[in-house]
Amino acid sequence: MIVIQSRASGELVWRDEVLRTNHFKAYMTAKAKARLTGRVYRLVDRDGVVLEQIFH
């Protein structure tokens, strides 16, 4: 499972948004949300390792 987290540029705390079953689905979801909201998103695996960040 991959957790999608987000934060606005001025925020310090990441918020959990949704879970996805694989990296590709998580990436595509985060990319679309970043374009729509302007927030920064990141993908985190079940061990807490940040896999990547997605910017708008």
N, C-alpha and C positions, 0 to 999 in steps of 0.2 A: 504494500500500500504506500502511496505517496500522499503526503499532506500538502495542500496548497495554502500558503500563508501570504498575507498582504500587509502593507502599511503605506501611509501617505508619506511624502517626502519629508515632512517635518516631525513625523512620529518616531518614537524610539522603540516601541513595542510592536512585535509582529502578532497579527491576529490569525488564528486558524480559520480558513474559509470552508474548504471541502476536501474530501478524500477521493482519490482516483486509484484504480487498480494497477495501472502501469504508467511508466514515465511518459510515453507518447500522449496518452489521454490527458495526463496532468499538464504537460507542456502546452498542448493546444488549448485547453481550458484557461490556463493562466495567461497565455498570449492574448486570447480574445478579451478576457476581463481587463487586462492592462490597457488595451486599446480603448475600451469603453469607459473605464473609470479614471485612467491616468495614475493609478496607484502602482507601486512596485510589488511584484509577486516573487515568491521563491518556492522551490520544490524541496521538500524535506522527506527523507526516507524514515522508516520506522525506528531506526537507531538514532535519529536526530541529526544525521549528516545532511548538510545543505548540498543539494545536487546542482542547482543553478538558480540564477535570478533572472527575471524577465522584466524589462522596462518597456514603457509604451513607445 
